[in-house]
Amino acid sequence: MSTEEGKGREGGELRESRSAPCRRVAAFVSPHGFGHAARASAVLAALHRGWGYGVDLFTTVPRWFFDESIPGTYRYHEERVDVGFRQRSALRIDLEATVEELQDFLPFDPARVERLASEVSDAGCEAVLCDIAPLGVAVAEQAGVPSMVLENFTWGWLYEPYHLRAPELEGFGTYLDGWVEQASVHLQARPACEPRSGLEEVPPVSREPRRTREAVRKELGIVGDEPLTVITMGGYGEELSFLAHLQARAGERFLVTGAQATERRDNLILFDNRTALFMPDLLRAADGVVAKLGYGMVAETWREGIPFAHVTRPGFREMAALEAFAAEELVGFGMTADAFHEGAWIERLEELREMRRRRRGPGGSERVAEVLAGLAAGASHGRGGGSLASDPPPDRPVDAT
């Protein structure tokens, strides 16, 4: 349960759990897909679990995402904090719209930074987590509190291949990465696209499943050992022209996100992108997953060890690191966007599901939370990048679970 507490500028709304803890951090979370929100949620859940911190969230990621991921621990401020790329679909970038929005967003408005810094200070936040929104670093500096950047790429690095087609991106990327360099602590999450010496790289950061495989399958109406495949393109829509082919496969179930409407259609369980879902539980219930190759899905399939047929995006710079990680660490196979739309992979679903699960450990969320807790407690206030690997962890509250 939550109560609406007010509205800020730009339509921002503030909502808070009734049981929100006293000690707090702020988090500025990029809305570019759901991968950044999933990773930040994993860290914030670990921070609450281990050290009792609540969080003030600044983002335009839908509130339901955090209700599913970190219920009862946060205040929600609807605030545009990052641009990233504007996209036509899950697999297609809109460069013109990206440049237009960045022109409106950058450089950061000093009055806006001051307003947000006041909100962070008034909330009693002791540190700011940025994934990967650099605006949070500027706000933390204005508020006089330390900041942490957690990333597997930076926008300046990701924009580089587009400089010839959209020259404005070079200046925007330099500006944004300049703020990243001002962070008190800079951590990279594996698989990092551009590993840097002197920065600590943590294992993949992913959310924990909350329910058993049996409980989720029962809720979905999956009977016995009936095979279930999850098909998702993350927080974006994509053409799903192959649904009729899936519907013709008797004895199999398919859970598909990004549909036009949430409904059941024979063996299809369809969800639109406005319906609240907790993907770690769905992956535990499934026997295979077909999805866009992005950080959030890579980290969560790595943790669960589920066979993963991934859709690559040639020309998108993040792909090289993700594809290399998938080949080394994940179970499954890759396909192009054209192959995905054509549905050729459907004939390989039995092969996919028969691949052996290879479940991994908890990943890097606890380590990132440990560093953030130390930062918030004043264990280190050094400027610039680096790691707190040598710092002792702060004490956990005696009632932490």
JODA-V563009 format. One record per residue. N is the residue number from 1. RES is the residue in three letters. OMEGA is omega in radians with two decimals (NA if undefined). Layout:
BEGIN
n;res;omega
N;RES;OMEGA
N;RES;OMEGA
END
This chain:
BEGIN
n;res;omega
1;MET;3.14
2;SER;3.12
3;THR;3.10
4;GLU;-3.06
5;GLU;3.14
6;GLY;-3.13
7;LYS;3.12
8;GLY;3.12
9;ARG;-3.13
10;GLU;3.10
11;GLY;-3.09
12;GLY;3.11
13;GLU;-3.12
14;LEU;3.08
15;ARG;-3.04
16;GLU;3.01
17;SER;3.13
18;ARG;-3.08
19;SER;-3.07
20;ALA;3.14
21;PRO;-3.08
22;CYS;-3.11
23;ARG;-2.96
24;ARG;2.88
25;VAL;2.99
26;ALA;3.07
27;ALA;3.07
28;PHE;-2.92
29;VAL;3.13
30;SER;3.09
31;PRO;-3.10
32;HIS;-3.00
33;GLY;3.12
34;PHE;-3.07
35;GLY;3.13
36;HIS;3.13
37;ALA;3.11
38;ALA;-3.12
39;ARG;3.13
40;ALA;3.13
41;SER;3.12
42;ALA;3.12
43;VAL;-3.07
44;LEU;3.05
45;ALA;3.11
46;ALA;3.12
47;LEU;3.10
48;HIS;-3.11
49;ARG;-3.04
50;GLY;-3.02
51;TRP;3.03
52;GLY;-3.12
53;TYR;2.87
54;GLY;-3.04
55;VAL;2.90
56;ASP;-3.08
57;LEU;3.06
58;PHE;-3.03
59;THR;2.94
60;THR;2.97
61;VAL;-3.08
62;PRO;-3.10
63;ARG;-3.11
64;TRP;-3.14
65;PHE;-3.12
66;PHE;3.02
67;ASP;3.12
68;GLU;-2.98
69;SER;-3.11
70;ILE;-3.06
71;PRO;3.02
72;GLY;-3.06
73;THR;-2.93
74;TYR;2.87
75;ARG;-3.06
76;TYR;3.06
77;HIS;3.11
78;GLU;-3.00
79;GLU;3.05
80;ARG;-3.06
81;VAL;-3.08
82;ASP;3.11
83;VAL;-3.05
84;GLY;3.02
85;PHE;2.87
86;ARG;-3.05
87;GLN;3.06
88;ARG;3.11
89;SER;-3.13
90;ALA;-3.01
91;LEU;-3.07
92;ARG;3.14
93;ILE;3.04
94;ASP;-3.07
95;LEU;-3.11
96;GLU;3.14
97;ALA;3.10
98;THR;-3.13
99;VAL;-3.13
100;GLU;-3.12
101;GLU;3.10
102;LEU;3.09
103;GLN;3.11
104;ASP;-3.01
105;PHE;-3.04
106;LEU;-0.19
107;PRO;-3.12
108;PHE;3.14
109;ASP;-3.11
110;PRO;3.13
111;ALA;3.13
112;ARG;3.09
113;VAL;3.14
114;GLU;3.11
115;ARG;-3.13
116;LEU;3.09
117;ALA;3.09
118;SER;3.11
119;GLU;3.11
120;VAL;3.14
121;SER;-3.12
122;ASP;3.12
123;ALA;-3.12
124;GLY;-3.12
125;CYS;-3.05
126;GLU;3.12
127;ALA;-3.13
128;VAL;3.02
129;LEU;3.13
130;CYS;3.06
131;ASP;-0.28
132;ILE;-2.98
133;ALA;-3.12
134;PRO;3.08
135;LEU;-3.14
136;GLY;3.11
137;VAL;3.11
138;ALA;3.14
139;VAL;3.12
140;ALA;3.13
141;GLU;3.13
142;GLN;-3.12
143;ALA;3.13
144;GLY;3.09
145;VAL;-3.12
146;PRO;-3.11
147;SER;3.05
148;MET;2.97
149;VAL;3.04
150;LEU;-3.04
151;GLU;2.84
152;ASN;2.94
153;PHE;3.00
154;THR;-3.09
155;TRP;3.13
156;GLY;3.12
157;TRP;-3.07
158;LEU;-3.14
159;TYR;-2.97
160;GLU;-3.11
161;PRO;-3.08
162;TYR;-3.06
163;HIS;-3.12
164;LEU;-3.12
165;ARG;-3.13
166;ALA;-3.03
167;PRO;-3.12
168;GLU;-3.08
169;LEU;3.14
170;GLU;3.13
171;GLY;3.11
172;PHE;-3.14
173;GLY;3.11
174;THR;3.13
175;TYR;-3.09
176;LEU;-3.13
177;ASP;3.04
178;GLY;3.09
179;TRP;3.08
180;VAL;-3.12
181;GLU;3.14
182;GLN;-3.11
183;ALA;3.10
184;SER;3.13
185;VAL;-3.12
186;HIS;3.10
187;LEU;3.05
188;GLN;-3.14
189;ALA;3.12
190;ARG;0.05
191;PRO;3.12
192;ALA;-3.11
193;CYS;-3.12
194;GLU;-3.13
195;PRO;-3.11
196;ARG;3.09
197;SER;-3.13
198;GLY;3.08
199;LEU;3.08
200;GLU;3.07
201;GLU;-3.11
202;VAL;3.07
203;PRO;3.13
204;PRO;-3.09
205;VAL;-3.09
206;SER;3.11
207;ARG;3.11
208;GLU;2.95
209;PRO;-3.12
210;ARG;-3.03
211;ARG;-3.14
212;THR;3.08
213;ARG;-3.08
214;GLU;-3.11
215;ALA;-3.12
216;VAL;3.14
217;ARG;3.11
218;LYS;3.13
219;GLU;3.14
220;LEU;-3.13
221;GLY;3.11
222;ILE;-3.05
223;VAL;3.04
224;GLY;-3.11
225;ASP;3.12
226;GLU;-3.08
227;PRO;3.13
228;LEU;3.06
229;THR;3.07
230;VAL;3.12
231;ILE;-3.04
232;THR;3.03
233;MET;3.13
234;GLY;-3.04
235;GLY;-3.12
236;TYR;3.04
237;GLY;3.09
238;GLU;3.12
239;GLU;-3.10
240;LEU;-3.03
241;SER;-3.06
242;PHE;-3.03
243;LEU;-3.14
244;ALA;3.11
245;HIS;3.09
246;LEU;-3.09
247;GLN;-3.11
248;ALA;-3.07
249;ARG;-3.12
250;ALA;3.11
251;GLY;3.10
252;GLU;3.07
253;ARG;-3.14
254;PHE;3.04
255;LEU;-3.00
256;VAL;3.04
257;THR;-3.13
258;GLY;3.12
259;ALA;3.14
260;GLN;-3.12
261;ALA;3.06
262;THR;-3.08
263;GLU;2.99
264;ARG;-3.11
265;ARG;-3.06
266;ASP;-3.11
267;ASN;-3.14
268;LEU;3.02
269;ILE;-2.98
270;LEU;3.08
271;PHE;2.96
272;ASP;-3.06
273;ASN;3.07
274;ARG;-3.10
275;THR;-3.10
276;ALA;3.10
277;LEU;3.03
278;PHE;-2.96
279;MET;3.13
280;PRO;3.10
281;ASP;3.14
282;LEU;3.11
283;LEU;3.11
284;ARG;-3.12
285;ALA;-3.00
286;ALA;3.08
287;ASP;3.09
288;GLY;3.14
289;VAL;3.03
290;VAL;-3.00
291;ALA;2.99
292;LYS;3.10
293;LEU;3.12
294;GLY;-3.00
295;TYR;-3.06
296;GLY;-3.13
297;MET;3.09
298;VAL;-3.10
299;ALA;-3.07
300;GLU;3.02
301;THR;3.06
302;TRP;-3.12
303;ARG;-3.06
304;GLU;3.12
305;GLY;-3.07
306;ILE;3.06
307;PRO;-2.93
308;PHE;2.99
309;ALA;-2.96
310;HIS;-3.13
311;VAL;-3.10
312;THR;3.13
313;ARG;-3.13
314;PRO;-3.14
315;GLY;3.08
316;PHE;-2.88
317;ARG;-3.13
318;GLU;-3.00
319;MET;-3.05
320;ALA;-3.14
321;ALA;-3.13
322;LEU;3.13
323;GLU;3.11
324;ALA;3.11
325;PHE;3.14
326;ALA;-3.13
327;ALA;-3.06
328;GLU;-2.91
329;GLU;-3.04
330;LEU;3.09
331;VAL;3.12
332;GLY;3.14
333;PHE;-3.12
334;GLY;3.07
335;MET;3.07
336;THR;3.08
337;ALA;3.12
338;ASP;3.13
339;ALA;3.11
340;PHE;-3.11
341;HIS;-3.14
342;GLU;3.08
343;GLY;-3.13
344;ALA;-3.13
345;TRP;-3.09
346;ILE;3.14
347;GLU;3.14
348;ARG;-3.07
349;LEU;3.12
350;GLU;3.07
351;GLU;-3.13
352;LEU;-3.06
353;ARG;-3.14
354;GLU;3.09
355;MET;-3.05
356;ARG;3.07
357;ARG;3.14
358;ARG;-3.04
359;ARG;-3.09
360;ARG;3.11
361;GLY;-3.04
362;PRO;3.13
363;GLY;-2.94
364;GLY;-3.03
365;SER;-3.13
366;GLU;-3.14
367;ARG;3.13
368;VAL;3.11
369;ALA;3.11
370;GLU;3.13
371;VAL;-3.14
372;LEU;3.11
373;ALA;3.09
374;GLY;3.11
375;LEU;-3.12
376;ALA;-3.12
377;ALA;3.12
378;GLY;-3.13
379;ALA;3.12
380;SER;3.06
381;HIS;3.13
382;GLY;3.14
383;ARG;3.07
384;GLY;-3.11
385;GLY;3.09
386;GLY;-3.02
387;SER;3.06
388;LEU;-3.03
389;ALA;-3.10
390;SER;-3.11
391;ASP;3.07
392;PRO;3.13
393;PRO;3.08
394;PRO;3.11
395;ASP;3.03
396;ARG;3.09
397;PRO;-3.05
398;VAL;-3.10
399;ASP;-3.14
400;ALA;3.11
401;THR;NA
END
